[in-house]
Amino acid sequence: MMGTGTTGHGPNGPWDARDGRDTTGRLLRAATGSGARLIAEAATLVQGWAVLADPIAGAVYSAPAAAAADGVHAAAAPHDHPYSVQLPAAGAVLVLAPAPATPAEHTGHVAATTAALLEVRGQRAAELRGEQMRLHTTLLRLLLAGHADAVVDALGGGAYTHVTVYRLTGEDTPAAHQVLWRAVRPTLTPHADACTLLGRLDGELVVAEVHRGSDDGRILRLVSRVCERHGLLAGMAGPLPLAEMSTAYCDAAAARHSATPAHRIVPADAIGAPRLAPLLPAAPYARWAAAVLRPLDPAQQHLLLVWLRTGSKPSAAEALGLSAGTVRARIREAARLLDADLEDATVRAHLLLALRAPAPSDSDAAAASGSGSDEAALRNAGEARLEALPGGILDTGAVRAWAGGLVDGLEPRLRIALTCWLRHHARTAPAATELHVHRTTLTTWLHQCADHLAQNLADATVRAEIHLALRITRCGRDAPADLPRRGGRTYRRA
């Protein structure tokens, strides 16, 4: 804590007890209004500026607004601002920068009184916080149940149309909830065209920013800081229409499975084969995807996408809020409708490409119907299959350059081991058995593959891309029987 370093008398003479009573009265009256009024009154009394700085939210209140950056910097590095006064207040830091003529005693009294009043306001807010948090959780559950109109009415009847959803998990989730609540300062009164709901559902911290179609990124920045500070992993989805809240909720959980300590928050649109799909010829790719997915309705397609993103049926069930048995049954029904073996790694990779494909344009459809192209024939005759992509779609310079850049340079043993492991859907035990190596050896090789490729092999969509890249660049069989052997128990021959 730093003092002002100013002494002496103000322009109206020495500071005395009567001044202290008047100052306290003015601050009390301001505190009954709002925290912003209290900070503004403090700035007026010291004839300078005042800022309440939070380590996560930045400037909570600032008077004037232009002093916000200076206040945050002073709170973080007080020794660089010896002219200011810093006091802890309500979990944040109160920073006062008085005018040079303001007596030090007066500044100290204003700072101490303001900090005490902020603590009182904070305690009062804490008493109401439990009830407010329960209300927010209830509103989140109503959104998930499809009652968007009722939630909009509860939020003041604003013209809210879209929602952005974040789902956070980690050991420090309760503390992160408190910190984020204080940083966001959620209110059910419409403010700045957006309203933020925070709640804990099934052990997760869920943040839903309800807005009018545009997301200014403020909540994303706060969530990112909280994740870094408390070691959480998060997925983000949206903006999506309010009616699609359940879809955004599932997509955020699927995206979270791709988060790592190096990338703690992952947007849903950043996963799902994003690097290969843009390289494919747009027209045949889109028509093939539309043809193979025609037997599925949107709900079935979304379930398959969540399953392929998360990498397992139990994880998909958790993201979708369904039982594992229900997810298994629906995947079996989808496999029947698609007439495809969804246990095959290549079919899964192709399905992920199909689910992430753009919709075919009207001009493409018209051109296909009026031509004798192979893709049009496939579409019209219903012969498109998941087992095979349209001819030549992967045989382009751009696709081969991408595949080579991804997997070239792998040693033969690592390439064979990785191919086998991906074929077994990232299950180490059956892959090690087929390779006739110890599980520990295979795990070590997989770590070496991840380091060489600079890829996160825990991400199911990354694994799908690598599987396709290995097939595109394959020269031999990449079969376990071709694995180089060195003898001994670990490298025993078949």
Steps between C-alpha positions, in 0.01 A plus 500: 500500500643837404432842649438813300813670617312835517487710818382842603170676459248519222387819334229552764731463798604205721296182500306448829245271664204693355635435154520131592132493606391676183710265288360192671144625451552560130651154452219333696234667285684393184535142627123467536472554126756273337865405500557717195359806682720427800814487286398818318447680830840385626665636185326835550605524863869445422478723190659224294396157379386176666485143371385170651722244324435125496780256403266317262249759384738793481336831589170431678421870553698796376457876540568638251478211250829603340684417825412128483828386342710706743307362794547137394872558442537671839328209675730250327822701549454740796869588516471657155230737632629648828258792469195276539337319790405133472276320748342151477123525471234234437742254339646769274732799539388859550740745333482875570717757322446838671583843368836634626325759716279246680618444861631152574272469805197575289604250232562230761159561659324482164686180410430326833132599504445402137670163552287432808179587316600278208551215749152558643349500152697183421371324812145595416547371147644176640188451714284522190740309274380151592141581408611674181717204400207263547287725281766499229522121512123475465503730198776292339294184548198672346709598197618141462140380524403726209318775693692787341201740501450460874868566564499812281201630699690436825796693360290813456339429166798612293520409136746218566541262207830311542708324764868414543569211737812409699544178702788489747633209705784458747576441867474871585158552342326633818764768552496585129122542522534760777779686319318504168178611666675798655679580174192476279272670753196323347167673521157422364460862391585540128842664466704572189271284284606182683427306818720229651373194689736295718420174672637164604331208329610145587834617636581723200510877489271616218507854365234609250525847350160595361525782247355652187709327238840663562760381751751766608742242644495637856375176657746297292788706639376457858449125458850467351656679798306291750603178323867599514485609862310196630627231262165429333422362154214649301302459181317781325212489252312777327365745432195288415129586503344476845280216381818296440628535857510121548712465184743768619514328840596165345746658258677679785547169682632336186745786445622472859630150426755666269623744766846454650709692756666672203162595345254519789199628308400355164220632274268238354562626146875445541466121509365239264760456224549873437830468313417234242143600414587842348749328265244270341334592166190683623233386254552120496577502873178680591284287267648176632444607861138599430438167331645276770328691782158511333358211711572686826299778660679801661476352852668176388772695318567710809526192721752342263702822486518522879600133518777541243627819665513355850640166385289263710138413567518570879649845432234571239230391745639741760509786249148429374347438841387150400571156635782302342251231397285753318801635311609148400150418376477818293843445348398146401186639335708762315737227381201306367365803317841580354561134416857543628728342757554782747756291689740542207751782557497610136121512488500713814753740350292527182185554706665785688593659168142461379355656815733799470440555128341820370153478352503465120412822323202524265730559204701188584183294524370632169832438329512147634146419392572623149830319456621147483759540772580208726403702807157583357445139408585396852259752643211423269540124518543497876832317468707733719666299777690587814757230427637694202536867422422627147772402256801731503381715788810413704728474198586869469827682551365702790369193687819299444714794612289531817523126575874490434563800717306337782644146513815491288815423694350243737724201553352174361438356848322818611294520183389137525425530872302821452302352210409194706409707806272727297335199339415380853343840580785609732475192721848406611445143623359345179746695286794376709370144470482520121843661481646241741660769716455591864241766579770714661705483182202604288423787739859622468481482121174695499661775707778510242242523222324790674831683542601443137162600359451786751137385530269426792420130459241525777281697259271265308474730199878532479524121499250482213710739292822311573331173403407644161845654455663161564274338239570773243879470542513119535759329281500150653247321714586667835409160646608367842677211326736756341603646835883493533603256775797507730433181697439469873178495697385849403556449124409134478408370156152381415 
